[in-house]
Amino acid sequence: MKRLIAILLFLLLLPLFTACQNKKGSDVGEKKLKVITSLFPLYDFSREIAGEKAEVIMLLPPGMEPHGFEPKPEDIFRVSKADIFVYTDRYMEPWAADLVKRIGNSNLLVIDSGKGVKFQPAGEADEHDGHGHDHGNGMDPHIWLDLTNAQKMVNNIAWGMAAKDPANRKYYLDRAAAYNSRLAALDERFRSGLSGCSTRMFLHGGHYAFGYLAARYGLDYRSAYSVSANSEPTPQKIAGLVSLIKSNGLKYVFYEELFSPTMAEAIARESGATLLQLHAIDSVSREEFESGASFISLMEKNLEILRKGLQCR
């Protein structure tokens, strides 16, 4: 009788014991790095590297233009609770250093993803935009649009994750290497896809965002605005761009996502050119974000649009 009671008691307590064990195992299994990134490229790179080992969050809300972004108190709080904070470079996020000082979290690993990248000037001298974002006296912060820079950024993030979570070091580095192989293959597709084009001139009615891409593939890049689109181009500059289109027989003028195409439309109207949209990929629309757009998929679309705009064979 006592044995029967013991068995029944064991059977009654078994589900509770199993649940406790499962919860304990689950807690161990679900312990992940918490990674906060500033912009979309870093968010996508970090997700590719971290896989199931980290929760990755992007500070910049989808659909927001990044150049005027300033972190809110809730953003600072989120970063203070993270294991890793990833930003692009001192020119893209001049607020990053101050943010890190303000939170004072000695356990937070800060990754400057642009470390080791050679920065280039943003075309013509950049006017100050009046909002505290002079982008390093005219240095171009859009480093990810050169795919060799993107690979350096991936490596910087991967080594940071490996340092913060050494138990999974090989996991992060292997995934980074695999992703960089995809970026290298994409770089080769750009190189071959843009090799036989009717024109090398690439005229953009927006802010100076595509300088690294143009330099990588030998394109002659001109933009209406400087790095900041808050500084209006002079009438002389616009007239010069219209003249370039006509004298070089260009059929297209480019504009970018999240910026008003008003200037590009005016240039197209005066020159008889047709508009084409390119993606700077510093931010994405909410629709793109929710549909799972990736850095590589957006760059592939850019290649398709550039081939059309430059009339490539």
Residue, then its C-alpha position, 0 to 999 in steps of 0.5 A: m500500500k505504501r509503495l502504491i502511494a509513493i508511486l502515485l505521489f511520484l506520478l503527481l509530482l513528475p509534471l512539476f519536476t519536469a517543468c522545472q527542469n525544462k525551464k532551467g534548461s530553457d533559461v540556459g539555452e535562451k541566454k543570448l547576447k543583446v546587440i543594439t545597432s544604429l543603422f540598418p546595414l549594421y543590423d543586417f550584418s549583426r543578424e547574419i553573424a549572430g544567428e541564433k546566439a543574439e537578439v539584435i535590435m536597430l535604434l533607427p526606426p524604419g522609414m526615418e532619415p538617418h542623418g538627422f537622427e538623435p537618440k531619445p532617452e528610451d534609446i539611451f536606456r536600451v543601449s545601457k542594458a545591452d551587451i554590445f552596441v554597434y555603430t557605423d563610424r564617427y562621421m555617420e553617428p557623431w552622437a555615438a561617443d557622447l551616448v556611450k559616455r552618458i550611459g557609463n556601462s563598463n560591461l558594454l562592448v562598443i564596436d566601431s564597425g568602420k575601424g580600418v576603413k579608409f574614408q574619402p571626402a564627400g565630393e565637393a566641400d560639404e556645407h554645415d547643415g545647421h544641425g550639428h552634423d558636419h560629418g567630419n568636415g565633409m568626409d563621406p560616412h556611407i562606407w558600406l556601399d563599397l562592398t570591400n568596406a562592408q566585409k571589413m565591417v562584418n569582420n569588426i562586428a564578428w570579432g567583437m561578438a567573439a570577444k564578448d562571447p568567447a564560448n561561441r567564438k568559432y560560430y560567429l567567425d564562421r558565419a562572418a566568413a560565409y557571409n563575406s563570401r556572399l559579399a565578395a561574390l556580389d562585388e564581382r557581380f557589380r564589377s562584371g555587370l558595370s563593365g560594359c556600359s554606354t556611360r560611366m557618369f552617374l548623376h544623382g539628384g539627392h545627397y552625396a551618398f554613393g561616392y564609395l560605390a562609384a569609386r569602387y566601380g570606376l563611375d563618375y559620380r555627381s550629386a545635387y546636394s552635399v552629404s546633408a540634404n539640408s543645405e540647398p544646392t545653388p542655382q548655378k550647381i543645378a544648371g551645371l548638372v542639367s548641362l552635364i546631362k545634355s552634353n553627355g547624352l544621359k538618359y537618367v537621373f537618380y534619386e534615393e529612398l526616404f528623400s524627397p525627389t523634388m530636386a531630381e524631378a526638377i533636374a529631370r524636367e529641365s534636362g529631359a531625363t527619366l528618374l530612377q531610384l537607388h537605395a543608400i541602405d542606411s535606412v529602410s522603409r517599414e514595408e521593406f523592414e517587415s517584408g524581410a529586405s536584406f542588405i544583399s537584396l537591396m544591393e542586388k536591386n541597386l545593380e539592376i537599376l544602375r545597369k539600366g541607368l548606365q545603359c550596360r550591355 
